């Protein structure tokens, strides 16, 4: 485990967003494309989440989750799509021999908050 300085951690902008649409791109065999509403300050963003093996799009729609919103956009797939953030999830390791094959476990808020609420 490497140590991260508090200044580096504070550079991450983690916000709560509501998934307004979730779909599997026609080219995908592992990612779900999420359209996430982050409120008036940020607006809607497309974010790709590699969890199709564990979740269906309808499992994610209309729910709130934490996302990092200030990552550099990353090209995903063959059609020039970009992911404009990253969904946060716990990484449940089911097999200690396969550390790179964990199941993403989604965070659930205790109550609904306004889209764009900062996580501190």
Steps between C-alpha positions, in 0.01 A plus 500: 500500500639838404444814706322799347551847641185682611571772241484239223178349636339844521558548126231242429155649449257231617133579443168323532312455174179333389517251214230623262575245227704180483562294189741248355670636187461271198879445493532418870539168675592644842412871546174679565461859378346718768353846450535663841336821621730704725272801538519847350870565577633200303200378299473154346802286417561168326690261723589142410504238776652153449242306692278336240598157635334584832228759429235572240432857383164501677677424831670841478238735354340761729749427778763725654868407524834674566718587199837668448415783259837667440688218330640555154248356248596152381418353158292187533410263217545520124256784426684787668287505814656662807442428866476831688553368851517186710237324709621397845432149633648260750706220344386169649766237430324166466811292427835590665675339201332748260552846650412673172156337478318663790128572507409871515271564796312827462467760774147578616414836654293505820285777352465686172717812461506772232689399185852642507536476880869478591640200685747608768 
